[in-house]
Structures are given as structure tokens and as C-alpha cells.
Amino acid sequence: MPAEKINNSNLIAWLENLIFGSLALGITLRLFISGSQAGPGINLFVSFFIWFAFCLWLIRRIMAGQLTIPHFGWGSLCLIVFAATVLVSPYLAADKFSAFSYTVAWLTDLMLFGLILGLTMEGKNKAVYFLVITLIATAVVITAYAAYQYFYGLQLLRETVAQHPELIASLPAELIGDFFSRLNANEPFATFIYQNTLAGWLVLICPVLLGLIFDAFQRSSQIRKQFGWYLNIFFLLAMIFIIFTTGARGGLVALCLALFIFGLLAGWPYLKKFYRVLLSGILVLILVAIFIVFLIALFGQLPPPAEPGEAWASLQIRFGYWQGAEKVIRQNTWLGVGLNNFGSHYLQVKGALAGETSKAHNDFLQIWAELGILGLLGFLGCWLLILGKPIRQLLTEDKNIRPDLSENDPQPNYLIWAIIMGVGLAFVMSEMLNATFRLTDTLPWIFCLVFFLLWLGTFLLNHRLTLNSGTRYLRCGLVAGLVGLFIHSTVDFNWYSQGVSRSAWYLGGCLIALTTPLIKYRTLKIKTGFALKVFGLIPLVILLIAGGLWFIPRLMEAHNRAEAGREKVHLNSIDKIEEGVADLERAKKLNPYDVHPWKTLAWLYHRHRRLPLAQNKFKELKNRDRQRKVPDMELSLLNDEFQNCLNHIEKAITLKPRNAGLHSTRGMFYADHAKIIASWLEQLNDKLPATQLHILYDTARQESLRSFRKAYALYPTRPVNVYRLAQALENSQSVPPLPNSLSLEAENLYRLALDLNNRITRQALKLTPLLEKKVKGKLKASKKIRKN
């Protein structure tokens, strides 16, 4: 493709600086923000930089007079199909807000991929190297942070959590057990929620860094004497060490296979035909063996439970996840259930021995379950074409090929952006350290300085080291890293971690840009008139005003207030509870689609303020005059206060209609409401006509029963859901309920609850010893009544 005729004005040069700087921030900033602290607002804020870079690129192309669109045959069609399934996902999902957040994230990943192709359309190897070494410098800092956790930080975190248990309130319920297990096992997770995700991300990065080392080694003998070359080897060994410390067995297998693939591709021109066939056969046999084990796990019988510490136990847990995912896929084969909606559908079909999870721990199964068969085929088609041609090119290249030097490549002023990014990212990391480990006021600035020097030093060393380097071994590393990530994704959820997914699409774009000729371009000649320049500015203005100045700050404030409110309402101080209520009320106004403020306020109004207040006021009025009828005012007070908490939980159910826990909470609200009315009826002792109370009592019992039935239907293998339904059936037989008089359905449900309780192994899912003893007593008493 002929070079563009671009007016090298200062404005275009600054636009190029802004584009590369925004792009680098969009990929690295999300990796430096802790996954447990990254709400939808922060995720959108990071995505904003990529969309901002796209708008700047569009303006730059208009000013240059050419709009060049990259396309690569069937790959473009696969990208369109995959993007279309992602785009319609929120309309198919029950939990639309969760689906929307992932839709924005995945569309941003696709935008990032296309933008890199657009930026590197001239084969600017220096530009690609800038993108790659930016990620390498980020990986070095995260590796250093993980090492800090392993040697000191996790011990400090254990002490901090023991003193402040409210710190884990923001973690998803299904990950709390895993959090404590890795905390006690001293397994670092750096900025990720899950230590296996850290391992998967480092599996992606390690071969890329190895490729940079080999390319620099090939350039000249002088490079091998440079300090930066040896430092990169040290960084690579440190990353491999961190993968070992995470305890991620799948990560170790994926790393070994990624390094094997790197060696096979790098050494292919030097191998004789016999060794090529032999090594390729070994690789194919290993991949086929992995696939056979996966099929057996998917359609076979679950083996007996293993001990928690055994190597077989973690894989066995995944077998249960995969079998549940297969059932979800069978029910929603074509269109899927919507992004980030797998968890609620999985709970409805999972086996009794399988654990709770919101992720299938196999990205291909989860993508199929959530996006349907078209989404999966589009996703796989994209990556088969992204990886296929580079692999074929690497296998057919001459071993005597010279490094493709690029001395005349134009490039932005990388040093300026490196310093700005180093300061910003180090500040983010130090603030996160302070929030997580409760450091003193002095230590965060020390960490900030250390991280800044580490990031900037790594970037500058690699920038100098890779000047005029070839790209063969870097391409080998990119292919090996991406294939290793795919292998690891068969046992974990890398593509549902925004930092890992974005890194993969980012490096995939770099791989295509370095593999020439691979993609074609369609260039549209455009006039650079004033009207067209203004038209190019419109998307940027909309993005800045609607996104950057209004929507994103609103979501970030809502998330922060919701987190602060949840912490405060769990305290015993009345003042703190009032402050927490104010924060939660503000959060639900800022983001009415977030379920957490609605659910927390419903519990708070029910347990701490509203119903006890209504009950006490009724007793005071009744004791004042025991002969008068129950006034309408008191009934109105009761209904209004109860309706307040009921409105909140029903709004939460509207936002997450398939959440069994919310339906169960609604049932408990009605059950407690019925208990209050029953106590009033007992105290009145037929001295007053209480027809209205009887009606309210009967309504509350029926609504409670209906909610518990729904919770049981959505999650039938959780013992507490079965117990609550049986209890509701027992209480619905008479007014007032007769003790230990069980219907056949209630008795069978109690027995099912005990059976499930004996079969499951996760302590968090079992009935409490008190409830278990209570159920056994009910069954024993019911048996005596039947005999008499």
C-alpha cells in the first residue's frame, strides 16, 4: 500500500500522540485497577480512553484526506457476526444491566482490535513495539505486586480482614470461599479477583516477552551485553515463578504448552522433517487428550468427591460446572441467555454435588451458553483466522530471513506518554495498595515512586532494546501466548476478565499488524473541508459530554456510594446507619439499575427500622384501649411500613428476575410479616373483631409460599431453599399453624433438604446445625402424630 500523503502539521502530530497515549491507557489502566474495586463506572471510564482514541483517529484520517478501512476476508464477517450477537445480548438477558456492562466491554475490545489495525496499516513496526512494550512494562509491575503479596502482603491482608471483615462485602458470594482459601494458602492474585486469572494472563505475556528477548538477541552480538537484555530474562523468570506460586495447575499446563509451541515455531526452519512431524504429533496428541478429558467430563458420570487438598479436586469441581453449562446450552442453544447471565440459569439445572458459580470455568461453554451458537462460531472464527495465517507464514519463512528493520518509521513522542502513564498508573496502584492493605500515609508514596521507576525503567530499556529489531520471534511469542491463553480458557474464565480479554484482542491486533501481507485495505478519498472536519468532531464531543462528563461519573459515584452504604449499615452505630441509608438512597437514584442498593435497603428497612417500629406502635395503641377495634390508622401504618421494604425487594427482583436469593428474601419478608400479625391475633384473643388482620395474615402466608416456590424452582439443589418451602407449606395448613403437623409434600421436602445437606460438601451451602436439628425434630414429631 502506498504511503499516505499527510500534512505533517503540529496538530496532526499532537493527534497521533494523543491517540497512542489514550490507547495505551485504555489497555493498562484496567490491569492496574483491582477487579474487586472495578464497578461498572470504572470499567466504562477505562473503556472511555479507547473510544476517545478511536474518535481522535477518525479526526486524524479526515484531516489526512483518507479514510482507510482494514478487512481480512472471512475474518471481517466473523467479527461482524460476533459483534452482532454481543450487541443483541442485553435484549435477550433477564439481568439486563449485567449484560449491558459486558456488552460495552466486549464491543470496546473489538474496537481496540480494529483501531490497532488502523494505526499500523503502514507496517509501522515501531508503533507495534510501543504497544507491546507498554503491556510488558505493565506486566512487570503487576508481577512485582504479586511478589509483594506472596512475600508480605497476603499476611498483612489476613490480619486486616480479621480486623475489618466488612472489606470482603464487595466480593461476589460465590468467590468468598475461594478468596479465603487462597488467602490462607498464600496464593497471590495481584490486581485480579482470582489467582487463576493472574496465571492465565501471565501465560499470555511470558511467550511475548520471550519473543522480544530472542528478537533482540538476533539483532547483533552487542545487544547481548546490554543490561536490559539480562533484566528481561530476570523478569521472565519472575513471571514464571509467580505462575507457580498461584497454585493454578491449569496455568502451569498452559504455560508449558505455550513454551513448547514457541519453541516449535521458532525452531521450525532449523528442524529436519522427521523432528517436525514428531513434535507436531506430540502437540496434537496432547491437545486431543485434553479434548477427550473434556468430553468425558461433559457427558460422563461425576466421580466420587475428592479431598479438598488433592490435585483432582479442582478439576472435579469444574466437571460439575461443565455439566451444568451443557444443560443450559441444551435449553438455549441458538440465542443464549445473555452475557453475564449464565450463573442464574446454571443454578436451576446444576447437580446436587456441583458448586455455586457465575462462570462456567470454560470460556467456550460460557460463550455458547450466553451468546448462542452464532456467537461461539463468530468468536472462534475470528481467532482461527487471526492465528491461522501468522502460523502458516512462520512455518514457511526462510531461516535466513533478515530482520525487517524499520529505521524510517514515523513515530509519536513515546517518552512523553511513558512518563505521564508511569505517574498515573503508579498512583492508581499505590492507592489500591492503601485501600486493600490499609497502609500508612507514608508508604503509598514510597510504593508510588517504586512502581513509577519500575514501569518507566522497563519501558525505556525495552524501547532501546527493540530499536530496529526483527519481528519473527515476537510473532512466535504472540501466537504461542494466545494459544496458551486458549488452552487455559478450557478450565477458567479468562475472556470474562476485562483486563485479560482486552490484552488478548490487543495482542491479536499487533500480531496481524506484524504479519504482512495479511490484511487488505479499502481507502476512501475524502475532502477535508470545514464541514467535514466539524462532522468528525461530533462523535468526540458527544463522547466527552455524554460519557466522560455525565454518565461515567454518575456510575462511579453510584458504585462508591453503594459500597460505602453497605459497609455503614452493617455497623451498630445509629449515626453510621443513617449515613449508610443516605448513601444507598443516593446510589439508587444515580443508578436505578444496580440491584445492590435496593436489596440492602430492603433488608435494612425490614430488620432494623420499619417493621419493629410498626409492631411497637401497634402494641402501645392496643394496650391503651384493649376494647376498641383495630383502627384503620394502625393497619395503614403496618401496610405502609411493610410496603416500603417490599417495594425495594420487588424492584430488585425486577432487575434480577432469575435470582433465587431475592425471591427467597421476599418470601422471608412475607413470613415475618405473617408472624407479626399472628402475634397480634394471639394477643387480641378474640376480644376484638379482627377480620382485616385475618385477611392480611392469609395473604402474607400465600405470598410467602409463592416466593419460596419460585426460589426453589430457580435453585432446587440448595438445602435452605427446600427447607424454607417446606416450612411455608407447614405454616399454611391452618390458622394458627398446628405444631409438627406436616402434609405429605412438606414432609417430603424436609427429607429432601436433609438428603441434599448430607450430599453437598461445601460448608457455605449446608444447613446450619440448628436448622438441621430442627428439621429432624419435626420429622420425628410428625412420625409420632401419624402413629397416634
N, C-alpha and C positions, 0 to 999 in steps of 0.2 A: 504494500500500500504506500503510495507516495506520501511524503511528509506534508503536513498541513502548512498553509501559509497563514501564520498567526502574527498579528501585530504585537510585537513584544513590548507592550506598554507597561508602565508600572502597575496599572490597575490589574491587568491580566496576571502579572507576576504575583501580586498580592492575593488574587483569587486562587491561584494554584497553591500558595502557602496555606491559605485558609482551608482549602479542600483536603489536602493531606493531613493537616493538623486535626480537623474535625473528624476525619475518617479514623485516624489513629486513636483519638479519644473515645470514639464510639466503640472500638473493639477492646481497648484496655481498661476503660473505667469500670465496665461491668465486672471484669475479672477481679478488680481490687475491692469491690463492694461485697460485703458478706451476704451470702444467699439468704440467711435468716433475717437480715435487715432490709432486703431489697423488696419493697412492696411495688404495687403497680405503678405508682407515681415515679419512683426512682428508675424502674425499668424503662418507662416511657422517656424519662429525662435522658437516659443513656442512648436510647434509640433516636432521640431528637438530633444528636450530633450526626448520625448517618444520613438522616433525611435532610439536614441542613447542608451537608457536603453534597448531596445529590442536587439540591437547588442551586448551589454555587456552581457545580459542574455544568448544569443546564445553562446558566447565565454565561459561563465561560464559552460554551460551544456556540451560543448565539452571537457573542461578540467576535468569535473567530470566523463566523460566517459558514460553519459546517456543523450539522448535527449527525453524528456517526453512531449507528446502532449496531452493536455486535450480535451475531447469531451463529449457532453451530448446529445446523441441521435438526435432527430429531431431538437433540438436547433442548432446543428452544421450545419445541412442542411439549416435552415433558415438564419443563419449567412452568409453562402456561397451565397445564393440567393440574400440577401440584399447587400452584398459586390459587387456582380457581377453587379447589377443594378446601384450601385453608380459608379463603375468603368467605365461603358459604357456611363454614363450620359454626359460627355463633347462632345462625338461624336454626340449626338442627339441634343445638345443645340445650339441655334443660337448665344448666347453670350458665347463663349467657355471659355474665361478667368474666368468669374464669376463662371461658372460651375466647372472649374478646381480647384479653390480655395476651394470650398465646398467639392469637391471630396476628396482632400487631407485631409481636416479636418475630414470628416466622416470616412475615412479609418484609420486615426490616432486614432479616438475614438474606432473603432473595435480592432485595435492593442493594445490599452490600456486595453481593456476588456480582451483580450486573455493573455496579459502579466501578469495581476493580477492573473488570474487563474494559470498561470505557476509558479509565485512566491509563491503562497500559496498552492501548491499541497500537502504539507505535513501537512496541517491543522495548520499552524503556526498562532495562534490567536494573538500573539504579533505583528507579521508583519501586520496583517489586522488592528489591533488597531492603529498602527503607521500611516497607510494610512488614516484611518478615522479621527483621532485627528488632522492630518495635515490639513484636509479640515475644521474641526471645528475651529481651530485657525485662518484660513483664513477668515471664516465666521464672526468671532468675530471682526476682523479688519475692514472688509467691513461694518459690522453693525455700528461700531464706526464712520466710514467715512460717512455713510448715516445719522447718528445722527448729525454729524458736519454740513452736508449740511442743514438738517432741521432747526437747531437752529441758524446757522450763514452763512454757505457757500453759500446758494442759494441767499440770499440777496446781498452778495458780488458779486456773478456771475451776477445778474441782473444789477448791476452798471457797471461791467466790460464789459458786452455785449453792454450796451448802449454807452460806450466809444469806444469799438472796435468791431463793427458789423461784421468785417471780420472773427471773431473767429468761426462763425457758418457756414462758407463756406464749411467745410468738411462734414457737415451733409447731409444725403440723402434728396432730395427735399420734399419727402412725409412726413418726420419726423420733418421738421422745425416748422410747425404749432403746432404739439404735444409738441415739445420742449418748445416753448414759453408758451403754456397753462399750462404745469406742472411747469414751472419756476414761472409763476405768481400765481399758486395755491400752491406753496411751497411744491411740492411733490418730495422727494429725489429719486435719481436713482443710487447713488453710482458710481460704475465703469461701469455700463451698460448704453446703449443709452436710454433705455425705462424703465420707472419706473415699469411697469407691469412685465418686465423680472426679475427685482430685487425681486419683490414679489414672482414670481414663483420659483426662486432659493431658497429663504428663506423657502418657503413651503416644498421644498425638504430637507432642512437642519434641520428644527425645530424638526421633529419627531426623526431624528437620534440623535440629542443632548439629547432629552428626553429619548431615549433608553439607552444612556451612563449613564445618571443620575440614572435611575432605576436599571441598572446592578450594579453600584457602591453601591447603597442603599441596594441591596440584598446581597452583599458580606459579610458585617459584620455591627454590630451596631456602631463600632468605626468610620467607614467611614463617617457616618452622622455628625460627629463632626468636620470633616475637612473643612477648609476654601474653598478649591477648589470645594467641593460639592455645597455649597451655592452660590459660584461665578458662577457656571454653570447654576443654576436656574436664577440668575440675567441676564446672557447672553441670556437665552431662552426668558425671558420676554422682553428683549430689542429687540430681533429679531421680536417677535410678534408685539411689538409697532411700529417698522419700517414698517411692512406689513400694519398696519393701516394707517400710515402717507403717504404711496404711493398712497392711494386712489384707489387701484386696487380691485374692488369689486369681480372680479373673483378669485383673490388671497385669499381674506377672505373666500369665499365659499370653495375653495380648502383646505385651512388650517383647517377649521372646520371639513371637511370630513376626512382629513388625521389624525387629532387628534382623531376623532371618530373611525376610522379604527385601530389606535394604541391601543386605549382603548379596543376595541372588541377583538383584537388578544392577548393583554397582559392579559386580564381578562377571556379569554375563558375557561381555565381549572377550574376556580372558579365559573362559571355561571351554573345555572341549565338549563335543556334542554329547558324549556319554554322561558327563557330570551335569550338563544342563538337564538332560532327561531325568536323571536320578534325583536331583534336588527338586525339580519341578514336581516329580511324582510324590516325593515325601511331603511337600507342601499341600498338594491336592489331597493326599490321604489324610493328613491332619485335619484339613477343613471338612472333608467328608465325614470323618469320625465325629467332629463337633456337631455337624448337622444331624447325624444319626442319633446321637445322645439327645439332642434337642427334640427330635421326633418321638423318641421313646418317652421322654418326659412329658410331651404334649398329649400323647394318646394312650400311654401306658398306665399301669396302676401305681399309685403313690407307694413308695417303700415305707417300712416302719420308721417311726421317728428316731432321729439320731440325737446323740447328746449335743447340747449347745456348743461345746468347745471343739467338736470334731469337724474335720475339713468337709465332710459330706453334708453337714447340717445346713450350711448356707445355700448349697446347690439344691438341697431337698426343699427348702423354703421356696425357692424360685420355681420348682416344679408345680407347687400349688398355685402360684401366681399365674403361670403359663396355662394351666388347665382352666382356670377361671377366665383368662383372656380368650381362650379358644371358644368358650361358651358365649362370651359377649360378642365375639366376631360372628358366630353362627346366627345370632339373633339380629345382628346389624351389619350384614356382610357388605352391602353396596354403598351405603351412605355414611356409616359410622355413627357414633353417639355424640360427636362434637369434641373439639380439643379440650383437654384437661377435664373431661367428664367420665373418664374411664373408671375412676375409683368408686363412684356411687353405683354404677352398673355391675361392677365386679363383686361388690358386697352382696348383691342379690343372688348371684349364681355360684359363689365360691364354695368349696368344700369345707366341711367342719374342721379339718386339720390345717387348712390353709390360713395364713395370717392376713391381717389387715394391710392394705396398701392402696395408695392412689396412683402408683406407677406399676406397670407390668414387669419391670426389670428385664424387658426385652423390647427395644425400641421398634422393631419391625412389627411385632404383635400389637403394640400400643398404637402405632400409626394406622395399622389396618383397622383396629377397633374404633379409633376416633375419627379417621378420615375416609374409611371405606376402602374398597379395593382400588378405586381410581387414584386415591391419594397415595396409597402404597406404591402402585405401579409408577406414578409420576415421580415420586421420591427416588425409587430405585433406578428408574430410567435416567434421571439426571446424573446420578453418581456413577452409573455404569459408563455413560458417555464421557463424564469428566475424567474418570480414571482410565478408561479403555484406551483412548488414543495416546496419552502420555506413556502408558506401559508399552504399547506397540512401538512407539518411537524409541524408547530406551532399549528395547530388545533388538532393534535393527540398526542402532547407531554404530559407527566405526569406532573401534577402541583408540584409534589415533586422532580422533577429532580434537581440534584445538579449542581451548576455552573461548567462548564468544564474548570478547571484550567489548565494552561499551563506553569508551572514554568520552565520546562526544554527546552523550545523552544529556539533554537539559534536565535540570532537577530543581526542586524548590529548596529554600534555605532550611535544611533539616535541623541544623543546630539550634535555631531559634525555637522551633517546636519541641525539640528534645528537652530543652531547659524548661519551657513552660509546662510540658507534660510531666516531667520529673517532679517539679514542685507540686503540681496539683495532685498527682497520684500518690506521692508520698504523704501529703497532708490527709488525703482520704484514708490511707492505710493507717496512719497514726491515730486518727480519730476513731477508727473502727477498733483498734487495739485498746484504746481507752474505754470505749463502750463495752467491749467484751471482757477485758481483764481488769477493769477498774484501776488503771494505772494512776500514778500521782500526776500532778500538774506539770512536773518537770520531764518525766520520762517520755511522754508522747513527742515532745520536740526533739529529743535525742533520737527516737525511732524515726521521726520525720527526716532528720538530717541523714541518718544511715541509709534509709530507703532511697532518698534522693540521690545520694552519691552512688549507691549500688546500681540504680536504674540508669542514671546518666553515664556512669563509667562503662557499664556493659554495652550500652547503645553506641557510645563513641568508639570503644575498642572494636566492636564488630563492624561499625561503619568503615573504619580504616582497614580492617582486616579483609573485608569483602570488596574493596575497590578493585574493579576490573577483573573480578573472579569469573570463572565459568559457572554454568548452571546445571551441569549433568548430575552431580551428586546431590545438589539441593532438590532437583526434581525427583531423584530416587528417594530422598528423605520425605518429601511431601507425599508421594504415593504410599510409601511404607507407613507413615504416620496415619494417613486417612484410612488405609486398610486395617491397621491395628485398632483404630477407633471403632470401625465397623465390627470387628471381631469382639471387642469388649462390649459393644452395644447389644450383643446377644444375651448378656447376663445382667446388664444395667441400663440406666436411662440417661445416656449422655446427651441425646438430641433434645431432651426436655429440660436440660440445664442451659439457660440462655448464654452463659459465658462459653460453654463448650461448643454448643451448636454454632454460635457466631464465629468462633475460632475456626471451625471446620469449613464453613462456607467461605470465610476469609482466605484460608489457605488454598481451598479449591480454586478460587478465582486467581490466586497467584500462580498455581500450577498451570492453569490454562494459558495465562499470560506468558509464561516461560516456554510453553510447548508450541513452537511455531513450525510450519503453518498449521494451525488447528482451527481457528475461527475465522469467519468471513465478516466483512463489514459492509453495511449499506450506508452510503453517505448522501445526505440531502444538502444541497446548496441552499443557503438561506441568506436573504438580505439583512443587513444589520441596521435597519432604520430605527428611528427613535421609538416608534410604536411597538416594534418587536422587542426592543430592549425593555420597555416598560412591561410588556406581556411576560417576559422572562422573569421579571422581578415579582410578579403577582404571587406565584407559589411560595416564594421566600417570605414575603410579607405576611401571607396567611399563616404559614408555619410559625413564624415568630410571634404573631399576635395571638392566634387561637391556641397554639400548642405551648410555646415557650413562656408566654406571659400570663396565660389564664388557665388552661386545662391541666397542664403538668403541675404547676404549683398548687393547684386546688387538690389534686390527687395526693401529692406528697404531704400536704398539711392534714388531709383526712387520715392518711395512714399513721402519721405521727401522733395525732390526737387519739385515734383509736387505740394505739399501743399504750400511750400514756394513761388513757382512761381505764383500760383493762388492768393495768398494774395498780392504779389507785383504788379501784373499787374492791380489790382483794385485801386492802388494809383495814384495820379495825378502827382507825380514826374517822370520826364523823365528818370532819372538815375535808379529809382526803377523799372520802366517798362522794361528797358534794362536788368537789373539783373534778373527780372522775366522771360523774354524771354530766357535768357541763362539757367536758371534753368529748364524751361519747355522743351527746346530743349535737354538738358542733360537727363531729365526724360524719354522722348520718346525713346532715344537711349538705355537707360538702360532697359526699359521695354516697348517695342513697342506694347504690347497687352493691355496696360492700356488706356482707351478711353479719360480720362480727359485731359492729356496734348495736345492731338490732337484737342479736341474740344475748349479748351481755346485759343490755338494759332490761330485756325481758326477765332474765334471771334476777337481776338486782331489784326490780320493782316487785317481783313476786316474793322473794325471800326476805328482803331487808326492810322494805318500806310499806308497800301498798296493802297487801292482804292482812298482815298483822295489825296495821292501823285500822282497817275496816272492821276486823274482828273485835278489837278492844273497844272501839267506839260503840259498836252494837251492844256489847255486854254492859257498858256503862248506861246506855239508854234503857236497856231491858231491866236492869236492877233498880233503876229509878222508879219504874212503874211496871210491875210484873203483870198487871191485869189488862194493860192496853194491848191493842193489836199491833202487829209488826208494821210500823209506819212505812209508807212508800219511800220516805226520805232515806231510811236506813237501807232498804233494798236497792235504792238508786245508788247509794254510796258504795255498797258492795259490788254492784254491777259495774259502776264506773271505774273503780279501782282495779277490779279484775280485768275489765275490758282493756285497760291501759297496757298491762303486761301481755294480754292476749293479742292485741294489735301488733305488738312488736314481734312476737314469735311467729305470728301468721305472715307478717311481712318477710321475715327471714325464710320461712317455708316457700313463699312465692319466689324468692331469689334462688333457693336451692331446693326445688320440689322433690328431689330424689334422695335427700339426706335423711337417713333413718333416725339419726340422733335428734334432729329438730322435731320430727313427728313424735318421738318418744318424749321430748321435753314438753310439747303441747299436751300430751296425754297426762303427764305428771302435774301440769298446771291445773287441768280439769279435775284430776283425782284429789289434789289438795283442796281445791275449791269445794268439792263434794264433802270432804272431811269437815271443813268449817261449817257448812250448812248442817251436816249431820249432828255436830256438837250443839248447834243452836236448837235443833229439833229435840235433842235429848234433854236440854236444859228447860225448854218450854214445857215438856212433859204433858202435852195435850191440854194445857190450861188455856191456850190461845189457838184460834184457828190459824193454821199455817199452810194454807193451800198453795200460796205462791212459793213458799220455801220448798214444798214437796216437788213442785214443778221444776224449780231451779236445780234441786238435788238430782232428779231423774235426768234432766238434760245434761248436767255435768258428768254423770256416770256414763251416759251413752256416748258423749263426745270423747271422753277419756278412752272408752273401749274402742271407738273408731280410730283414734290416733295410734293406740298401741297395736291394733291390727295392721295399720299401714306401716308402722315401724318394723313389725315382724315380717311383713311381706317384702320390704326392701332389704332387710338384713336378717334372714331366718336362722343363721347359724350362730348368732350371738346369744349366749345363755340369758343375759339380763333382759333382752327383748322378749324372749319366750316367757320368762318369769313375770314380767310386768303385764303381759297379755293374760296369762293365767290368773294373776291377782285381780285384774279388771273384770274378768269373767266371774270370778268368785264373788266380788263385791256387787255384781249386777243382778244377783239372783233374787234378792228380797230387800225390803226397806224396813228397818236397817238390815245389813247382811248378817246371815247366821254364821257363827264361827265354825270353821272346819267342815262346812257343808259344801262339798265340791261337786260340780257337774262332771260328767264323763269327759267333756272337752277340756275343762280346766285341769282335771287330774292328769290327763294325757300330756298336757303342756308342761305341767310341773315335772313329770317324769322325763320329758324331752329335755327340759332345762338341766336336770341333773346329769342326764346322759351326755349332753354337749359339754357340760362343765368337766366331766371326767375325761373326755376325749381330747379337748384342746390342751395345748402345752404352754401357751403364752399367758403369764400370770395376769397381765393387764386386761385380758378378755374374760377371765373367770369370775364367777360369783364370789362375793366376799364370804368368808367363813360363817358370818352371822346369817346371811341370806340362805346359804346352803343348809345350815342347821334349821332355819325356819321352814324351808320347803320340806325337809324330811319330817319335821314335826307335823306339818299339815297333812302330808300323805298318810302318816301313821294314825293320826286322829280320824281322818276320813275313813280309813280302813275299819277302825273300831265302830264308827257310826253305822257303816254298811252292815257289819256283822249283827249289830243290835237291831 
